[in-house]
């Protein structure tokens, strides 16, 4: 035992668990760094703690670069006493059990060419900090350069999940996913919520009735790990007017975004309210999937680094480097750095983080941003059996979770249908998105591809024990056009981003229906309305797992901006007034189609169609088609068969002219009823009970689709 002052007693501490933990002798701090040669623990005690003012003679950290306002107590770790292997540790007796801010200063080799980036002036966030404290209110420009430090809480009682609480445990084949942003969902005044809870976890709770009415049963939350929304404003640059609202710039992999707490409540309140949100969503039968970013961090590149944690702790371990090029950071993320995911230490960090979110916060799954990065080795080379991907698939704690990859990265590793999966991983199906966009907008030669995609993408996923639901089907996601903009713009309009139009995809496979942007032309508006309904219907009748984007249920527009990550404005905020007024008919159609999917067994199969080539009849589907090889044909009709006779016939006409469609005979002792015709005005565009009187032919309008049900 040693003493740093008459009132503080320290012990060597223990190497595990990493982070902060309570042990018999006090509070234990443990952090990994293989290459550091000196480590100092820095603490800031709450002002209410009785010893704080009496201990001002202890050594203080002064003027740490860009980090700490005022002083922090220093505890220098002795490598001969406070180090086990590559873990540095110390135990301090009688520290407060909460509201302590802490970080580390580290020094080590300065060989840039060897991959080191040590700077002993910077106070660093513990990678295993379970809570992170910084500015309290989202977008508070008066605290733009606020500092971020770890904190902990051993005072609070365990969260009360309740005796009757249970996980939804929705089978993957039954999922309907709603991709959404916590802040943007209720940040607008139009939400009608108290200003204290707008844009918060509690705000989501208030709007659960909307999610239930829409009919989705899973939310996929854009990143909710701690991030700095002002990262673009730390220095003059073309993007220094932007506020990061998407959150793909992680500071810490364990801490919930603290500024999503209500009324500036801080990290502990954020943790508690996140659990309240999960509990409420589960109570409504809605699962919670997190969009997680393990491919890079907020620490940017070597030209303009934003050192907050990993870079200063052990850059050579945590990031992929090109040691043949002066130790420069490799950039497969498009964000300046790439996490070294298959290094054993980094892999364990990822696994511990995932387990934490499952055990502590009860989340139901994860969508891995740019997941192909997790398939690369330390030098960036693709791996056929990436250890971290296998570990996630095989982990017992994660076994109940949905695990979804975004199977590409910014280095060109495109793995759609080929992502290493161990029969567990699902994938965002980018080919589904592209093929549906091209067919629905009327591109030639797409009929066969459209048929392949709506029937489950067996060409990509019918391998080993994979299932149709391993294809996460989507037409729209957070990046790119909204559904409204997809049918309203041929070109991106990203001037507001400040990058001269160089950001965002140039190839959106969109069609403006005859006019670029907003118009009063009734003909153009009618086609746009039909096209949005066509896309939604095609998505919801497809085999696989459908995912839609927040706001598409009322026709949200970003005014043609297809890369709106930096706008904390109406560009991204859900506009509740539009939902309740102008677009109520649009919303009605969307919710009714979702509910129709969820109540009809033919759309949620857990096995593929038995044949993968297109013959006239298959056990599960009939393709009413003998014109597969006609490049100019833009029409497709087919019937999904139900063993009990509840067949569903669907036809899609992407031509710009009417087609008289022959209707096949209904099953024995049944008749066809028209449920959907996207050419009709509401409420006739969707009639749940169906409209009888279907004759042997049906005159389909240009750019329209129909759905008939046998009863």
C-alpha positions as CSV (number, residue, x, y, z in Angstrom):
1,X,0.0,0.0,0.0
2,X,1.2,3.5,-0.8
3,X,-0.1,7.0,-0.1
4,X,-0.3,9.9,-2.5
5,X,-1.5,12.1,0.3
6,X,-2.5,11.6,3.9
7,X,-6.1,11.0,2.8
8,X,-5.7,8.7,-0.3
9,X,-4.5,5.2,-0.1
10,X,-3.7,3.2,-3.3
11,X,-3.0,-0.5,-4.0
12,X,-1.5,-2.1,-7.0
13,X,-4.9,-3.1,-8.3
14,X,-5.8,-5.9,-10.6
15,X,-5.8,-6.4,-14.4
16,X,-9.4,-7.6,-14.9
17,X,-12.0,-6.5,-15.5
18,X,-10.9,-3.7,-17.8
19,X,-12.4,-0.4,-17.1
20,X,-13.6,0.7,-13.6
21,X,-14.8,-1.9,-11.1
22,X,-15.5,-2.1,-7.3
23,X,-13.3,-4.5,-5.4
24,X,-12.9,-5.1,-1.7
25,X,-10.1,-2.6,-1.3
26,X,-11.6,0.2,-3.3
27,X,-12.2,1.3,-6.8
28,X,-10.1,-0.5,-9.4
29,X,-9.0,1.1,-12.7
30,X,-7.5,-1.1,-15.5
31,X,-6.5,-0.2,-19.1
32,X,-4.7,-1.9,-21.9
33,X,-1.7,-0.5,-23.6
34,X,1.0,-2.7,-25.1
35,X,3.3,0.1,-26.2
36,X,2.9,2.8,-23.5
37,X,5.9,3.4,-21.3
38,X,4.2,5.7,-18.8
39,X,0.6,5.9,-17.7
40,X,-1.1,8.4,-15.4
41,X,-4.7,8.1,-14.1
42,X,-6.4,11.5,-13.9
43,X,-9.4,12.0,-11.7
44,X,-11.8,14.9,-11.1
45,X,-14.1,14.5,-8.0
46,X,-17.5,16.0,-7.6
47,X,-17.5,19.3,-5.8
48,X,-19.9,17.9,-3.2
49,X,-17.4,15.3,-2.1
50,X,-16.0,16.4,1.3
51,X,-12.4,15.8,0.5
52,X,-12.2,17.6,-2.8
53,X,-11.3,21.0,-1.5
54,X,-9.0,19.7,1.2
55,X,-6.8,17.8,-1.3
56,X,-5.8,20.6,-3.6
57,X,-2.2,20.0,-2.7
58,X,-2.1,16.8,-4.7
59,X,-0.3,17.0,-8.0
60,X,-2.7,18.4,-10.6
61,X,-2.8,17.9,-14.4
62,X,-2.4,21.4,-15.9
63,X,-3.4,22.6,-19.3
64,X,-3.9,19.2,-20.9
65,X,-4.2,19.8,-24.6
66,X,-7.8,20.3,-25.6
67,X,-9.1,18.2,-22.8
68,X,-9.7,19.3,-19.2
69,X,-10.9,22.6,-17.8
70,X,-9.2,23.1,-14.5
71,X,-7.2,20.6,-12.5
72,X,-7.4,16.8,-12.1
73,X,-5.7,14.6,-9.6
74,X,-2.9,12.5,-11.0
75,X,-1.9,9.0,-10.0
76,X,1.2,7.9,-11.8
77,X,1.3,4.1,-12.3
78,X,4.5,2.2,-11.6
79,X,5.2,-0.3,-14.4
80,X,6.8,-2.6,-11.8
81,X,3.8,-2.4,-9.5
82,X,0.8,-1.4,-11.5
83,X,1.3,-3.5,-14.6
84,X,0.4,-7.1,-15.5
85,X,1.3,-8.1,-19.0
86,X,0.0,-5.2,-21.1
87,X,-2.7,-4.1,-18.6
88,X,-2.0,-1.1,-16.4
89,X,-4.0,-1.0,-13.2
90,X,-4.4,0.7,-9.8
91,X,-6.9,0.5,-6.9
92,X,-7.8,3.6,-4.9
93,X,-9.5,3.4,-1.6
94,X,-12.6,5.5,-0.5
95,X,-13.3,7.2,-3.9
96,X,-16.9,8.4,-4.4
97,X,-19.0,5.7,-6.0
98,X,-20.3,8.0,-8.7
99,X,-19.9,11.4,-10.4
100,X,-16.1,11.0,-10.7
101,X,-14.7,12.0,-14.1
102,X,-11.6,10.1,-15.1
103,X,-9.1,9.6,-18.0
104,X,-5.6,8.7,-18.7
105,X,-2.4,10.4,-19.9
106,X,0.0,8.1,-21.7
107,X,3.5,8.4,-23.1
108,X,5.5,6.0,-25.2
109,X,7.6,5.7,-28.3
110,X,7.3,8.7,-30.6
111,X,8.2,6.8,-33.8
112,X,5.5,7.9,-36.2
113,X,6.8,5.6,-38.9
114,X,6.3,2.7,-36.5
115,X,2.7,3.6,-36.0
116,X,2.8,5.4,-32.6
117,X,0.9,8.6,-31.8
118,X,1.6,9.1,-28.1
119,X,1.1,12.5,-26.6
120,X,1.3,12.8,-22.8
121,X,-0.5,16.1,-22.8
122,X,-3.8,14.7,-23.8
123,X,-6.2,13.2,-21.2
124,X,-7.8,10.1,-22.9
125,X,-11.1,8.4,-22.5
126,X,-10.9,4.8,-21.2
127,X,-12.1,2.5,-24.0
128,X,-14.0,0.5,-21.4
129,X,-15.7,3.5,-19.7
130,X,-19.4,2.5,-19.3
131,X,-20.5,6.2,-19.3
132,X,-19.0,9.3,-20.9
133,X,-19.6,12.8,-19.8
134,X,-19.3,16.0,-21.9
135,X,-21.7,18.8,-22.9
136,X,-25.2,18.2,-21.7
137,X,-27.4,19.5,-24.5
138,X,-27.3,18.4,-28.1
139,X,-26.0,21.1,-30.4
140,X,-25.2,23.6,-27.6
141,X,-22.8,25.8,-29.5
142,X,-21.7,27.6,-26.3
143,X,-20.1,24.3,-25.3
144,X,-18.8,23.5,-28.7
145,X,-15.3,22.5,-27.4
146,X,-16.6,20.6,-24.4
147,X,-14.3,17.9,-23.0
148,X,-15.3,14.2,-22.9
149,X,-14.2,12.0,-20.0
150,X,-15.2,8.6,-18.6
151,X,-17.4,8.3,-15.5
152,X,-19.0,5.6,-13.5
153,X,-21.9,4.9,-11.2
154,X,-22.0,2.3,-8.4
155,X,-24.6,4.1,-6.3
156,X,-27.7,3.5,-8.4
157,X,-29.9,0.5,-7.9
158,X,-30.2,-2.0,-10.8
159,X,-32.8,-0.9,-13.3
160,X,-36.3,-2.3,-12.6
161,X,-37.2,-4.2,-15.7
162,X,-40.3,-5.6,-13.9
163,X,-41.6,-9.0,-13.1
164,X,-43.8,-9.2,-16.2
165,X,-41.1,-8.0,-18.6
166,X,-40.1,-10.2,-21.4
167,X,-38.2,-10.0,-24.6
168,X,-40.3,-10.0,-27.8
169,X,-38.1,-12.7,-29.4
170,X,-39.7,-12.2,-32.8
171,X,-38.7,-14.8,-35.4
172,X,-36.5,-13.3,-38.1
173,X,-38.9,-14.3,-40.8
174,X,-41.5,-12.1,-39.3
175,X,-39.5,-8.9,-38.8
176,X,-40.5,-5.6,-40.4
177,X,-37.7,-3.2,-39.6
178,X,-38.0,0.6,-39.3
179,X,-34.7,2.5,-39.6
180,X,-34.8,5.6,-37.5
181,X,-32.7,8.3,-35.7
182,X,-33.5,8.8,-32.0
183,X,-33.0,12.6,-32.1
184,X,-34.5,13.3,-35.5
185,X,-37.7,11.3,-34.6
186,X,-39.0,13.9,-32.1
187,X,-36.6,16.9,-32.3
188,X,-39.2,19.0,-34.3
189,X,-41.6,21.2,-32.5
190,X,-44.2,19.5,-34.7
191,X,-43.8,16.4,-32.4
192,X,-46.0,18.2,-29.9
193,X,-43.7,17.0,-27.1
194,X,-42.4,19.0,-24.2
195,X,-39.1,20.7,-25.2
196,X,-37.3,18.8,-22.4
197,X,-37.9,15.5,-24.1
198,X,-37.7,16.3,-27.8
199,X,-35.0,14.4,-29.5
200,X,-34.5,12.1,-26.6
201,X,-34.9,8.4,-25.7
202,X,-38.1,9.4,-23.7
203,X,-39.3,11.2,-26.9
204,X,-39.3,7.8,-28.7
205,X,-41.4,6.3,-25.9
206,X,-44.1,9.0,-26.5
207,X,-44.3,8.1,-30.1
208,X,-44.6,4.4,-29.8
209,X,-48.3,4.5,-30.7
210,X,-47.3,5.8,-34.1
211,X,-44.9,2.8,-34.6
212,X,-47.7,0.5,-33.5
213,X,-50.1,2.1,-35.9
214,X,-47.6,1.8,-38.7
215,X,-47.3,-1.9,-38.0
216,X,-43.5,-2.3,-37.8
217,X,-42.1,-4.7,-35.1
218,X,-38.4,-3.7,-35.0
219,X,-36.6,-0.4,-34.9
220,X,-33.1,-0.1,-36.2
221,X,-31.6,2.9,-34.4
222,X,-28.9,5.0,-36.1
223,X,-25.8,5.1,-33.8
224,X,-26.6,5.7,-30.1
225,X,-23.0,5.2,-28.8
226,X,-21.4,8.5,-27.5
227,X,-20.3,10.8,-30.3
228,X,-19.4,14.5,-30.7
229,X,-22.0,16.3,-32.9
230,X,-19.6,19.2,-33.2
231,X,-16.7,17.3,-34.6
232,X,-16.9,19.1,-37.9
233,X,-16.6,22.5,-36.2
234,X,-13.3,22.0,-34.4
235,X,-11.3,23.8,-37.1
236,X,-12.2,26.0,-40.2
237,X,-13.2,23.7,-43.1
238,X,-16.0,23.5,-45.7
239,X,-18.1,21.5,-43.3
240,X,-17.7,23.7,-40.3
241,X,-21.4,24.7,-40.4
242,X,-22.5,21.1,-40.0
243,X,-23.7,19.2,-36.9
244,X,-23.3,15.4,-37.0
245,X,-26.8,14.1,-36.5
246,X,-26.4,10.6,-37.8
247,X,-23.7,9.7,-35.3
248,X,-21.4,7.5,-37.4
249,X,-18.3,8.7,-35.4
250,X,-18.0,6.8,-32.2
251,X,-16.1,8.1,-29.2
252,X,-16.7,5.1,-27.0
253,X,-18.3,1.7,-27.6
254,X,-20.0,1.2,-24.2
255,X,-21.6,4.5,-23.4
256,X,-25.0,5.5,-24.6
257,X,-25.2,8.9,-26.3
258,X,-25.5,11.2,-23.3
259,X,-27.2,14.1,-25.1
260,X,-30.2,11.9,-25.9
261,X,-31.1,12.1,-22.2
262,X,-34.0,14.4,-21.4
263,X,-33.4,18.0,-20.3
264,X,-29.6,17.8,-20.3
265,X,-29.7,15.0,-17.8
266,X,-26.2,13.7,-18.5
267,X,-24.7,10.2,-18.9
268,X,-26.4,8.4,-16.0
269,X,-29.8,9.7,-16.9
270,X,-29.1,8.7,-20.5
271,X,-28.3,5.2,-19.4
272,X,-31.5,4.9,-17.4
273,X,-33.7,6.5,-20.0
274,X,-32.3,4.2,-22.7
275,X,-33.4,1.3,-20.7
276,X,-36.8,2.8,-20.2
277,X,-37.1,3.2,-24.0
278,X,-36.1,-0.4,-24.6
279,X,-38.5,-1.6,-22.0
280,X,-41.4,0.4,-23.5
281,X,-40.6,-0.7,-27.0
282,X,-40.5,-4.4,-25.9
283,X,-43.8,-3.9,-24.1
284,X,-45.3,-2.8,-27.4
285,X,-43.9,-5.9,-29.1
286,X,-41.1,-4.0,-30.9
287,X,-37.5,-5.2,-31.0
288,X,-34.5,-2.8,-30.7
289,X,-31.6,-3.3,-33.2
290,X,-28.6,-1.0,-32.9
291,X,-26.7,0.4,-35.9
292,X,-23.1,0.0,-34.6
293,X,-19.9,1.4,-36.0
294,X,-16.9,-0.8,-35.3
295,X,-15.2,0.0,-38.5
296,X,-13.6,3.4,-37.4
297,X,-13.8,6.0,-34.6
298,X,-14.1,9.7,-34.3
299,X,-10.3,10.2,-34.2
300,X,-10.2,11.1,-37.9
301,X,-6.9,10.9,-39.9
302,X,-3.3,11.9,-39.4
303,X,-3.7,15.3,-41.1
304,X,-6.4,16.5,-38.7
305,X,-6.6,14.1,-35.8
306,X,-9.2,14.4,-33.1
307,X,-7.4,12.4,-30.4
308,X,-9.8,11.4,-27.6
309,X,-8.9,7.7,-26.8
310,X,-7.6,4.9,-28.9
311,X,-5.1,6.9,-30.9
312,X,-3.3,8.1,-27.8
313,X,-3.6,4.8,-25.9
314,X,-2.1,2.5,-28.5
315,X,-2.5,3.6,-32.1
316,X,-0.5,0.7,-33.4
317,X,-2.8,-1.8,-31.9
318,X,-6.2,-0.2,-32.4
319,X,-5.9,0.9,-36.0
320,X,-4.8,-0.6,-39.3
321,X,-1.5,0.9,-40.5
322,X,0.6,0.9,-43.6
323,X,4.0,0.3,-42.0
324,X,5.5,0.4,-45.5
325,X,4.4,4.0,-45.9
326,X,5.7,5.8,-42.8
327,X,3.1,4.2,-40.5
328,X,0.2,6.0,-42.0
329,X,-3.4,5.1,-41.1
330,X,-5.2,2.9,-43.6
331,X,-8.6,4.2,-44.6
332,X,-11.2,1.6,-45.6
333,X,-14.0,3.5,-43.8
334,X,-13.8,6.7,-45.7
335,X,-13.5,8.5,-42.4
336,X,-9.7,8.7,-42.0
337,X,-9.0,5.6,-39.9
338,X,-9.9,1.9,-39.8
339,X,-10.3,-0.1,-36.6
340,X,-8.0,-3.1,-36.4
341,X,-11.0,-5.4,-35.7
342,X,-9.2,-8.8,-35.9
343,X,-6.4,-7.9,-33.5
344,X,-7.1,-10.1,-30.4
345,X,-7.4,-7.0,-28.1
346,X,-9.6,-5.1,-30.4
347,X,-11.8,-8.1,-31.1
348,X,-12.3,-8.6,-27.4
349,X,-13.2,-5.0,-27.0
350,X,-15.9,-5.4,-29.7
351,X,-17.2,-8.6,-28.2
352,X,-17.3,-7.1,-24.7
353,X,-19.1,-4.0,-26.1
354,X,-21.7,-6.1,-27.8
355,X,-22.3,-8.3,-24.8
356,X,-22.7,-5.2,-22.6
357,X,-25.5,-3.8,-24.8
358,X,-27.3,-7.2,-24.7
359,X,-26.9,-7.9,-21.0
360,X,-27.1,-4.3,-19.6
361,X,-29.6,-2.8,-22.1
362,X,-31.4,-5.8,-23.4
363,X,-31.1,-4.9,-27.1
364,X,-32.2,-7.5,-29.6
365,X,-29.6,-7.2,-32.3
366,X,-27.1,-5.2,-34.3
367,X,-26.6,-3.9,-37.8
368,X,-22.8,-3.5,-38.4
369,X,-21.9,-0.4,-40.4
370,X,-19.4,-1.1,-43.3
371,X,-19.0,-4.6,-42.0
372,X,-16.6,-5.7,-44.7
373,X,-14.0,-3.8,-42.6
374,X,-14.4,-6.5,-40.0
375,X,-13.4,-9.0,-42.6
376,X,-9.9,-7.5,-43.1
377,X,-6.6,-8.3,-41.4
378,X,-4.2,-5.9,-39.8
379,X,-2.7,-4.9,-43.2
380,X,-6.2,-4.5,-44.7
381,X,-6.1,-7.8,-46.6
382,X,-9.5,-9.6,-46.9
383,X,-9.8,-12.7,-44.7
384,X,-11.9,-15.7,-45.7
385,X,-12.8,-16.6,-42.1
386,X,-12.5,-13.4,-40.0
387,X,-12.1,-14.2,-36.3
388,X,-14.3,-11.4,-35.1
389,X,-17.1,-12.3,-37.5
390,X,-17.0,-15.9,-36.4
391,X,-16.8,-14.9,-32.7
392,X,-20.0,-12.8,-33.1
393,X,-21.8,-15.6,-34.8
394,X,-20.8,-18.2,-32.2
395,X,-21.1,-16.2,-29.0
396,X,-23.5,-17.6,-26.5
397,X,-24.7,-14.2,-25.1
398,X,-25.3,-12.9,-28.6
399,X,-27.0,-16.1,-29.7
400,X,-30.5,-14.6,-29.4
401,X,-29.6,-11.5,-31.3
402,X,-30.2,-10.5,-34.9
403,X,-26.8,-9.8,-36.5
404,X,-26.9,-7.9,-39.8
405,X,-24.0,-6.8,-41.9
406,X,-23.7,-3.9,-44.3
407,X,-21.5,-6.1,-46.5
408,X,-19.3,-3.5,-48.2
409,X,-16.8,-0.9,-47.2
410,X,-15.1,2.2,-48.8
411,X,-12.1,0.1,-49.9
412,X,-14.2,-1.8,-52.5
413,X,-14.7,-5.1,-50.5
414,X,-18.2,-5.8,-51.7
415,X,-19.5,-9.0,-50.1
416,X,-23.3,-9.0,-50.8
417,X,-24.3,-12.7,-50.8
418,X,-20.7,-13.7,-49.9
419,X,-20.3,-12.2,-46.5
420,X,-18.8,-14.8,-44.1
421,X,-21.8,-15.9,-42.1
422,X,-21.7,-19.2,-40.3
423,X,-25.4,-19.4,-41.2
424,X,-26.1,-16.6,-38.7
425,X,-25.4,-13.3,-40.3
426,X,-28.0,-11.5,-42.3
427,X,-27.0,-8.8,-44.9
428,X,-28.3,-5.5,-46.2
429,X,-29.1,-6.6,-49.7
430,X,-27.7,-3.8,-51.9
431,X,-28.5,-5.7,-55.1
432,X,-32.2,-5.8,-54.0
433,X,-32.2,-2.0,-53.7
434,X,-30.6,-1.5,-57.0
435,X,-32.7,-4.0,-59.0
436,X,-36.0,-2.8,-57.6
437,X,-35.2,0.8,-58.3
438,X,-34.3,0.0,-61.9
439,X,-37.3,-2.1,-62.6
440,X,-40.0,0.1,-60.9
441,X,-38.7,3.2,-62.7
442,X,-38.9,1.5,-66.0
443,X,-35.4,0.4,-67.0
444,X,-35.3,-2.2,-69.7
445,X,-34.0,-5.7,-69.1
446,X,-34.8,-5.9,-65.4
447,X,-37.7,-8.3,-65.3
448,X,-35.7,-11.4,-64.4
449,X,-33.7,-9.5,-61.8
450,X,-36.9,-8.1,-60.2
451,X,-38.4,-11.6,-60.0
452,X,-35.2,-12.9,-58.4
453,X,-35.2,-10.2,-55.8
454,X,-38.9,-10.4,-54.8
455,X,-38.7,-14.2,-54.5
456,X,-35.9,-14.1,-51.9
457,X,-32.6,-13.6,-53.8
458,X,-31.8,-17.3,-53.8
459,X,-28.9,-16.6,-56.2
460,X,-27.2,-14.8,-53.3
461,X,-28.5,-16.5,-50.1
462,X,-29.4,-20.1,-50.9
463,X,-26.1,-21.4,-49.5
464,X,-25.7,-24.0,-46.7
465,X,-28.3,-23.3,-44.1
466,X,-29.1,-19.7,-45.0
467,X,-32.7,-18.5,-45.2
468,X,-34.6,-16.0,-47.2
469,X,-34.8,-13.7,-44.1
470,X,-31.0,-13.4,-44.2
471,X,-31.6,-10.9,-47.0
472,X,-32.5,-7.6,-45.5
473,X,-34.5,-6.0,-48.3
474,X,-34.6,-2.3,-48.7
475,X,-35.3,0.4,-51.3
476,X,-34.4,3.3,-49.0
477,X,-32.0,3.8,-46.1
478,X,-30.6,6.7,-44.1
479,X,-27.9,7.4,-46.7
480,X,-29.2,8.3,-50.1
481,X,-32.5,9.7,-51.3
482,X,-35.7,9.4,-49.2
483,X,-38.5,7.6,-51.0
484,X,-40.1,10.9,-52.0
485,X,-36.9,12.2,-53.3
486,X,-36.2,9.0,-55.2
487,X,-39.3,9.7,-57.4
488,X,-38.7,13.5,-57.4
489,X,-35.1,14.0,-58.3
490,X,-32.8,12.7,-61.1
491,X,-29.8,14.4,-59.5
492,X,-28.5,15.0,-55.9
493,X,-28.8,18.5,-54.6
494,X,-26.1,18.6,-51.8
495,X,-25.1,22.3,-51.9
496,X,-26.1,22.7,-48.2
497,X,-23.3,20.3,-47.3
498,X,-20.6,22.7,-48.2
499,X,-18.5,20.2,-50.3
500,X,-19.3,21.6,-53.7
501,X,-21.5,18.6,-54.6
502,X,-18.6,16.2,-54.3
503,X,-20.2,14.2,-51.5
504,X,-23.0,11.6,-51.8
505,X,-23.6,9.1,-54.6
506,X,-23.9,10.3,-58.2
507,X,-25.7,7.1,-59.2
508,X,-29.0,7.0,-57.4
509,X,-31.1,5.0,-59.9
510,X,-33.8,7.5,-59.4
511,X,-36.4,9.1,-61.7
512,X,-38.1,12.4,-61.1
513,X,-41.3,11.4,-63.0
514,X,-40.9,14.3,-65.5
515,X,-39.8,17.3,-63.4
516,X,-36.8,17.9,-61.1
517,X,-38.0,18.8,-57.6
518,X,-41.2,20.3,-56.4
519,X,-44.0,20.9,-58.9
520,X,-47.7,21.7,-59.1
521,X,-48.1,19.5,-62.2
522,X,-50.9,17.1,-61.3
523,X,-49.8,14.4,-63.8
524,X,-46.2,14.3,-62.3
525,X,-47.5,14.3,-58.8
526,X,-49.9,11.4,-59.6
527,X,-47.1,9.3,-61.1
528,X,-44.9,10.0,-58.0
529,X,-47.7,8.9,-55.7
530,X,-48.1,5.7,-57.6
531,X,-44.4,5.0,-57.7
532,X,-44.0,5.4,-54.0
533,X,-46.8,3.0,-53.5
534,X,-45.3,0.6,-56.0
535,X,-42.0,0.6,-54.2
536,X,-43.6,0.0,-50.8
537,X,-45.8,-2.8,-52.1
538,X,-42.9,-4.5,-53.8
539,X,-40.8,-4.3,-50.6
540,X,-43.6,-5.7,-48.4
541,X,-44.5,-8.6,-50.7
542,X,-40.9,-9.7,-51.2
543,X,-39.5,-12.8,-49.5
544,X,-36.8,-11.7,-47.0
545,X,-36.8,-9.2,-44.2
546,X,-38.2,-5.7,-45.2
547,X,-36.7,-2.5,-43.9
548,X,-38.1,1.0,-44.5
549,X,-36.8,4.4,-43.5
550,X,-38.3,6.7,-40.9
551,X,-40.4,9.4,-42.6
552,X,-41.2,7.5,-45.8
553,X,-44.6,6.7,-44.4
554,X,-45.6,10.3,-45.0
555,X,-43.3,11.1,-47.9
556,X,-40.5,13.0,-46.2
557,X,-38.2,15.1,-48.4
558,X,-34.7,16.3,-47.9
559,X,-35.0,18.5,-51.0
560,X,-32.8,16.2,-53.0
561,X,-30.0,16.0,-50.5
562,X,-28.7,12.4,-50.6
563,X,-26.1,12.8,-47.8
564,X,-27.8,14.7,-45.0
565,X,-25.6,13.5,-42.1
566,X,-24.8,17.0,-41.0
567,X,-28.1,18.8,-40.7
568,X,-30.0,19.0,-37.4
569,X,-32.9,20.6,-39.1
570,X,-36.1,19.8,-40.9
571,X,-34.0,18.2,-43.6
572,X,-33.7,15.2,-41.2
573,X,-36.3,15.8,-38.5
574,X,-39.6,13.9,-38.7
575,X,-42.3,16.3,-39.7
576,X,-45.3,15.2,-37.7
577,X,-47.5,17.9,-39.2
578,X,-47.1,16.3,-42.6
579,X,-48.0,12.9,-41.3
580,X,-51.2,14.2,-39.7
581,X,-52.4,16.5,-42.5
582,X,-51.2,16.5,-46.2
583,X,-50.1,12.9,-46.5
584,X,-52.7,11.0,-44.4
585,X,-53.8,8.9,-47.4
586,X,-50.2,8.0,-48.1
587,X,-49.7,6.9,-44.5
588,X,-52.9,4.9,-44.6
589,X,-51.6,2.9,-47.6
590,X,-48.2,2.3,-46.1
591,X,-49.6,1.0,-42.8
592,X,-52.2,-1.2,-44.4
593,X,-49.7,-2.9,-46.7
594,X,-47.4,-3.6,-43.7
595,X,-50.2,-5.1,-41.7
596,X,-51.2,-7.2,-44.8
597,X,-47.8,-8.6,-45.0
598,X,-47.6,-9.5,-41.4
599,X,-50.9,-11.4,-41.5
600,X,-50.3,-13.4,-44.6
601,X,-48.1,-16.4,-44.4
602,X,-47.1,-16.4,-48.1
603,X,-44.8,-13.4,-47.6
604,X,-42.7,-14.6,-44.6
605,X,-41.3,-18.0,-45.7
606,X,-38.4,-19.5,-43.9
607,X,-37.4,-21.7,-46.9
608,X,-36.5,-20.8,-50.4
609,X,-38.6,-21.6,-53.4
610,X,-37.6,-25.1,-54.5
611,X,-36.4,-24.2,-57.9
612,X,-34.1,-21.4,-58.8
613,X,-34.7,-21.3,-62.6
614,X,-37.8,-19.8,-64.0
615,X,-40.3,-22.5,-65.1
616,X,-44.0,-21.9,-65.4
617,X,-45.0,-23.5,-62.1
618,X,-43.2,-24.0,-58.8
619,X,-44.5,-25.3,-55.6
620,X,-44.7,-21.9,-53.9
621,X,-45.0,-19.5,-56.8
622,X,-46.4,-19.4,-60.4
623,X,-44.7,-16.9,-62.8
624,X,-47.4,-15.9,-65.3
625,X,-44.7,-15.2,-67.8
626,X,-43.4,-16.6,-71.1
627,X,-41.5,-13.5,-72.2
628,X,-38.4,-13.6,-69.9
629,X,-36.0,-12.8,-72.7
630,X,-37.8,-9.8,-74.1
631,X,-35.4,-6.9,-73.1
632,X,-38.1,-4.3,-73.6
633,X,-40.7,-6.1,-71.3
634,X,-41.3,-4.2,-68.1
635,X,-44.3,-6.2,-66.8
636,X,-44.3,-9.1,-64.4
637,X,-47.2,-11.0,-62.8
638,X,-46.9,-13.9,-60.4
639,X,-48.9,-15.8,-57.7
640,X,-47.6,-16.8,-54.3
641,X,-49.4,-20.0,-53.3
642,X,-50.8,-20.8,-49.9
643,X,-51.4,-24.4,-48.9
644,X,-54.8,-23.5,-47.6
645,X,-55.9,-21.8,-50.8
646,X,-55.2,-18.2,-49.7
647,X,-53.2,-17.4,-52.8
648,X,-52.0,-13.9,-53.6
649,X,-51.7,-12.6,-57.2
650,X,-49.5,-9.6,-57.9
651,X,-48.7,-7.7,-61.1
652,X,-46.3,-4.8,-61.7
653,X,-46.5,-2.6,-64.8
654,X,-43.5,-0.4,-65.3
655,X,-44.4,0.5,-68.8
656,X,-45.7,4.0,-69.6
657,X,-48.9,2.6,-71.1
658,X,-51.9,0.6,-70.1
659,X,-51.7,-3.2,-70.3
660,X,-54.7,-5.6,-70.4
661,X,-53.6,-8.3,-68.1
662,X,-55.1,-11.9,-68.2
663,X,-56.0,-13.0,-64.7
664,X,-55.4,-16.7,-63.9
665,X,-58.2,-18.8,-62.4
666,X,-58.5,-18.6,-58.7
667,X,-58.0,-21.7,-56.6
668,X,-60.9,-24.2,-56.4
669,X,-63.9,-22.8,-54.6
670,X,-62.3,-19.4,-54.3
671,X,-62.6,-16.0,-56.0
672,X,-60.2,-13.2,-56.6
673,X,-60.7,-10.0,-54.6
674,X,-58.8,-6.8,-55.4
675,X,-56.9,-5.6,-52.3
676,X,-54.4,-3.2,-54.0
677,X,-54.4,-1.0,-57.1
678,X,-51.9,1.7,-56.7
679,X,-53.5,3.7,-59.6
680,X,-56.6,4.3,-57.5
681,X,-57.2,7.1,-55.1
682,X,-57.4,6.4,-51.4
683,X,-59.2,4.6,-49.9
684,X,-59.7,2.4,-53.0
685,X,-56.0,1.9,-53.5
686,X,-56.1,-0.5,-50.5
687,X,-59.2,-2.4,-49.5
688,X,-58.5,-5.0,-46.8
689,X,-61.6,-7.1,-47.4
690,X,-61.1,-6.9,-51.1
691,X,-63.3,-5.8,-54.0
692,X,-65.0,-8.6,-55.8
693,X,-66.0,-8.9,-59.4
694,X,-62.5,-9.5,-60.9
695,X,-63.0,-10.6,-64.4
696,X,-60.7,-12.6,-66.7
697,X,-58.7,-9.5,-67.6
698,X,-57.6,-6.4,-65.7
699,X,-56.7,-3.1,-67.3
700,X,-53.5,-1.9,-65.5
701,X,-52.5,1.7,-65.6
702,X,-48.9,2.8,-66.5
703,X,-46.5,2.6,-63.5
704,X,-48.9,0.8,-61.3
705,X,-49.2,-2.5,-59.4
706,X,-52.1,-4.6,-58.2
707,X,-52.6,-7.3,-55.6
708,X,-55.5,-9.8,-55.6
709,X,-56.3,-12.3,-52.8
710,X,-58.1,-15.5,-53.2
711,X,-61.0,-16.0,-50.9
